[in-house]
Amino acid sequence: MRKYLSMISLLMIIAFIVFGFIIPQVLHPLPDSWDILILISMLIVSFFTAIFSVKGRLKTITVLLSSLGILSLIAITIRGFIIMTG
């Protein structure tokens, strides 16, 4: 099962990119809080499945992509906090 985790992680990060940036209209029927929760959970699940997958080239790629997503999520959160506090 662990050998498939990197492929699942790659599919999750691709789905995150598609739903978040390429076709965001897919999530518009949902309330705003739900679509943000779905996108964030896809990113976090992708990160953890990449970490627990079997070593290899695909694991390196998925960990790199999901880590960039997590770092950008942290940066957006910090930026939003700074803007809110003035």
C-alpha positions, 0 to 999 in steps of 0.5 A: 500500500505504501508504494501507491501513496506517492501516486495518490499524493501526486493526484491530490496535488494535481486536483488541488491545482486544477480545482483551486486555480484552473477550474475554480467554478467547480467549487462555486456551488459550495459555500465559501467556507466549504470550498476553502476547507476542501482545498486546504484539506486536499493540500494537507492530505497530499503532504502527509501521504507524500511523507509516508510514501516509499522512497523514490523519485516520485516521493521526492517530486510529490514531497517537493510539490506539496511542501511548496503548497504548504509553505505558500499556505503558511505565507498566505496565513501569515500575510492575512494575519498581518493585514488583519492586525494592521 
